[in-house]
Amino acid sequence: AGDRDAALKLLMRGFPQTGEAFWRRNLDRQIAVQGGSLGYFLDGKEGPVGLMLMLRSQRRMADGSELQIANLSSWYVDKGHRRRTVQMLRQLAEDRSVVLTA
């Protein structure tokens, strides 16, 4: 619940026109489907300052192995921390255990 509330605050700052009900409903659905996983937060001294929502799924490959797919759904970083966005994306891209899509 703490992660959802932090995510909701960030998304409302970044996308206020979308409305709180939309984000609350979709965050709750994402948590239910993915077992609590929302994605990644970017932390600052004052707490979470950015969020990268990731919709995760798994695909079975022809050889029987499982491949983890993560769609970069929605993201927001507070204005004062946007210089760190490239660093956050680079760290996500270096994770070889998942295939990222956008």
N, C-alpha and C positions, 0 to 999 in steps of 0.2 A: 504493500500500500504506500509506503514511503517513496519508493521509486516511481510509482504511478503519479503520486501527487507532485513530485519534483518534475517529472516529465510534463505533466499537465501545465504547470506554471511556465515552463520554458516554451511549450508550444503555444500557449496563449499570448506570451510576449511576442513570439515570432509570427503568429498567424491569428491575430485577434479577430479578424473578420470571419473566420471559420466558425467560431462559437465554441463555448466550453462543452456543451452537450455532445457535439460531434466528436471532439477529442476524447472525452471521458468514455463514451460508448466504444470507440475504436481501440483505445488503450485497454479497456477491460476485455474486449474480444481478443486482442493480441496476447494478453497475459493468460487467458484461458486456453488458447490454442497452443501456445508455446511454453506452457508451464512456468510462467512468470518472467520470461525473458523479454525485455523491451529493446535491447540494443546496447549502446555505449553512451555513457555520460562523459562530458569534459568538465573536470573539476577546476574551480578557482579557489582562491582564499575564502571567498564568501559562500562556497558551496557549488552546486552544479551550475555551470554557465553555458553548457551546450549539450546537445542530444543528437544522436544518430539512431533513428528507429530502424530496426532490421527485422524483416519478415523472413523467418527461417523455414526451410523444408529440406527433406532428404530425398535423393533419387538413387534407385538401384541401377548400377551400371551393368553392362553385358557380362562382365567377368564376375558378377555377384557382389562386388564391393559397394559400399554406400558412399555417396558424394553429398556433402552438406552444401546447400545453396543458401545464400543470404541476399535478399533484395534490400538495397538501401532505399527505404521508403520515404521518410520525411526527416529533415534535419534542420537544426537551428543552433546558432552560436551567438551569444550576446555581443553587441557591437565592440565592446572593449577587449574582447578575446578572439576576434575573428582572425587575427594573425596566426593563431594556433590551429586553425582549421586544417591547413595543409598537413601539419604534423599528425593530427588525428586521422585524417584520411590515409596518410602513408602507413601508419601503424596498422590500420585495418587491412590495407592492401598487402602487407607483409605476412599476414596470417595465412599460411599455406594449407590449413585444414578446412578452408571454406572457399567456395567460388562466389565472388561478389557480382551482383547484377544491379542495374539501376533502371 
